[in-house]
Amino acid sequence: MVILQSLQSLFTVFFLISVGFYLSKKGWFSEGTPNLFSKLVIRVSLPSFMIYNLTTSFTKEALTKSISGILVPFISMAITYILSKIFIVLLSIPKEKKGTFSTMFFLSNTIFIGLPVNVSLFGEQCVPYILLYYIVNTFMFWTIGVYGIKKDSGILEAGGLFNLKSVKNIFSPPLVTFILSIFLISFNIKIPRFLLEGFKYLGNLTTPISTLFIGMTLSTLSLKDFHIGKDSLFIFIGRFIISPLVTFIVIKFFHVPDLMAKVFIIEAAMPVMTQIAIVSRAYEVDYRYATVMGTLSNLASLIFIPLYMIMFTYLF
């Protein structure tokens, strides 16, 4: 019963995707709608979602106490990122897919899927640990992840991550909002209630817009687009086996509560981030690739989440 409850969020995502798919087939969306949706998420709803959730869920004291816990996901993601680069070489991933492959391999869907799944499994007391993982996941995505996706598009100049123009490109609205949120929390600066409520409502648009976008994209694909090649297979391995396994090993070197350990492992085993398809569309790379992998990894979660729940019985 608990496992079935934990899968409800995945069923919700599939429902929203199917709505986007149906409305697209009915001709409700124009050619410019996907671009509009991607801009809305990146520039409006996601920054609003971040500033509301971070500033209302963390105090300066809570953030300070969480520093040691943050090291676990940071180290585990860094290791998984390095492993993704090794697989890129071994699998001869095409140049135009390297950044997208790596980002899907080492980062997970921490909020849209991870939050409801963890709350269903462990209760509301796990929310602070979810947000800890979310902070690191978000930082890694809007720096290393987005840099890699932009590099796929060819719009970045040579010079690496710390090239002046590259750094300017990386400072996207969500990352700037993330930094602003940490600043506000650190200095105990309160946002006026009317603004906070506005951010909340705008932030709530993130999941439906993202899933409708995926549905729209799926409506343009054929069955041959869902072919699972070796790169797709290794994204599954990265998401559901390597990432949680690395997290489990890293946890052994830190003294963290059992609940934190469980949440981090579940978060590490979540499917591909929904935002990757949105960002890929925004920077004109192969967003269909990201959309297909996001959808298929969500389906795979229906198998892997129950397996991890059974494993926890023996691990903790």
N, C-alpha and C positions, 0 to 999 in steps of 0.2 A: 504493500500500500504506500509506504514512504517513497519507494523507488518510482512508482507510478505518479505520485504527486510531484516529484522532482522533475519529471519529464513534461509536466504541463506547460512550462515556459517554452519548450521546444515546439510543442503542438501549436502554441499561440503564434510563434514566429512563422511556422508553415502556413497557418491560416492567413496571416497578413500578406505573406508572399503570394499566396493564391489569389487574394483580392487584387493585388497589383497586376498579376498575370491576367486575370479575367478582364479587368478594366482596360488594360492595354489592348487585348484582343478585340474588345468592343469599340476601340477607337477613341477612348476618352482622352488619351494623352497625345500631344503633338510631338514633333521631332525634337523640339527644344526643351521638353519637360524633364528628361534625364539630367541635362545640364543645370536646369533650374533647381532640381532636387539636390544635386551634388553641392551647389553653391549654398543652398539653404542649410544643409547639414554642416558643412565645413565652416561657414562664416557666421551662422546665426544660432542654430539649435544646439549643436555640440558644445560650443563655448558656453552657452547659457546653462546647459546641463552640468558642465564641469564646475562652473563657479557656484552654482546653487548647491550641488551635492558636497563639494569639498568644504565650503564655508559653513554649512549647516551641520556637517558630520564631525568636524575636527575643531578642537580648541588648540591653543598654543601648547598647553601642557600635554594633551593627548598626542599631538604631532611630535613633540620632543621625546616622549616615552616610546614612540613607535620607530625611532631611528634604527635600533638594532634589528627589529623585525623586517624593516625595509631591505636590509642587506640580503635576506634569503632570496626573494624574487629577483632582485637586481643581479646577484651572482648567477643564479640559475638561468635567467634570460640571456646574460652575457655568454655563458657557456654554450647554450643552445644556439645562439646566433653564430658563434664560431663554428659549431658543428654544421650549421646550414651552409656556411661558406665552403666547408670541406665537401659536402654532398653536391654543391653546385659544380665543383671541379670534377668529381667522380662521375656525375651524371651528364656532364657536358651541357648544362642548361644554357639555352640561347641567351645572348647578351641582353636582348630586350625583355627577358623574363627574370633575370637574376635577382633584382631587388624585390620584385613581387613574390617570387618563390621564397626568398629568405624571410620576408616579413610574415608570410602565411605560415612558415615553418616554426618561427620562434615566438610569435605573439598570439594571444588568445582573446576570445570574446568574453571579457571579464565582467561586463555589466549587463548587456542585453540578455545573455544566457547565464553567465556565471553567477550573477547576484540572485535571481529567482531560484536557480537550482540549489545553491548553497543554503539559502534561507529555508527552502523546503526540506533540505536534509538535516540542517543543524539548528535552525531557529534564528530569531532576530539577533541573538547575542554574537553571531558571527559577522555581522555587518561591518564593524570596524576593521576586521582582518581582510574582508573583501575590498574595502576602500584602500587599504595599504597596498594590496596587490595591484589594484586599479591605478594608483598613483605611479607606480613603477612602469606598468604596462603602457600607460598613456605617455609618459615621458619617453620611453624607448620608441614608441610608434611615431611620435611627432618629431623625433630627431633622426635616429638611425633608420627607422622604417620608411618614413616619408622621403628621406634623402635617397634611399635605394630605389624607391618607386619613381622619383623624379629623374634619377640617373637612367632608368629604363627608357624614359621618354626622350632622352638626349638633350634636355633643356639646360642641364647643368654644365658649367664649364669645367675644364680640367683644373686640378688643384686640390682635390679631395674634400673631405667634410669641412675643413676649416678655411677653405677659400672664402674671401669676403663676400662674394656674390652668393656662394652656396649657403653661407650662414644666414644671409638675408632671406633666401628662399625657404630655409628650414623654419624660420620664425613665423609660422602660420598662425591664424587666429586662435585655434585651440591651444597651441603651445604658449602663446602670449597670455592667454586666459589662465592656463595652468600656473604659470609663474606669478601672475597677479594674485591668484587665489592663495598661493603659499605665502606671498607677501602680506596679504590681508590677515591671514591666520596668525602669522608670526608676530604681527604688531597689534593684534586684537582690535582691528578696525572692522566695525560693523557696517554692513550694507543696509541702507534704508529698506524698510519692510516692503514698500510698494515696488521697489526694484527687484528685491529678492523673489517676490511672488511672480513678477514678470519673467524673471529668469527661469523660474520653475515651470511656468506654462510653456515657454519657448523650448525649454529643454525636453519637455515631454513629447515634443514633435520628433525627436531624433530617431527613436525606434520605428514608429510607423512610416516616416519618410524613407528611412534606410531600407526597410523591408519591402515597401512598395516599389522602390527603385530596383531591388533585386527581382521582384516579380515582373517588372517592365522589361528588364534585360533578358530574363528567361523566356519571355514571349517571343523574342527575336532569334532564339537559338533552335537548332535542330538536334536530333538525337545523336548525331555524329560529334557534336560539340561536347557531349558528356563522356567521351572516350577517356578512360582512365589509363594514362601512360605511366611510365616509370617515375616522372617527376610528381605526378598526382599521388601515386602510391607512397612516395617518400614524404610528401606533405602530411598524409595521414599518419605515417610512422612518427614524424616529428611532433605532430599535435597530440596524439593519443598515447604514445609510448615513450619517446625520447624526452620530451618536455617534462611530463610528470615524474619520470624516472630520475632525471637530473635534479629536479626539485626535491625529491625524496632523499637523494644522496646528500645534497647540500644541507638539508635540514639536520642531518646527523651531526654536523659540525657546529650547530647552534642549539642553545637551550631555549626552545620555544614551547609554548603550551600545546597540548595535543590538538585542541580545536584549531589553533592557528595553522598547525602542520596539515591538518585535514583540508582546511579551506584552501591553502596554497596549492596543495596537490590537485584538488578538484579544479581550481582555477587554471592551473597549468595544463589540464587535460580538456579544456573547453575547445570548441570548434574555431575555425578561422574568423578573424574579426570582420564584422559587417562593414566597417568603415573602409576597409581595403578596396572594395569594389567602388565605393563612392570616390575615394581619392584617386584611384586608377582612372576613373572616368574624367575627373577634373584635370588630370595631367596627360590625358590622351594616350595612355598605354593600354595594354590588353585587359580591359575591365571585364570582358566576357570570361577570361581565364579565372580571374578572382571571383566572379559571380558563381561560376560552376563549382569551384572548390569550396566556396562558402556554403553553398546549398548541400553539396555532397557530404561535407564535414558535419553539418547539422544532422543529416540523416545518420551518419556513423555514430554520433553522440548517443542516439537511442540504444545503441549496443554497448558502448564503452562506459557510460555513466553507471548503469547497473553493475557492470563488472567491477568498477572501482569501489562501489559501495560494499560489495561482497568481500573484496580484498581488505577493506578497512577493518573488517571483523577479525582478521588475523594479524594485521600490522600494528594495531593500536589497542 
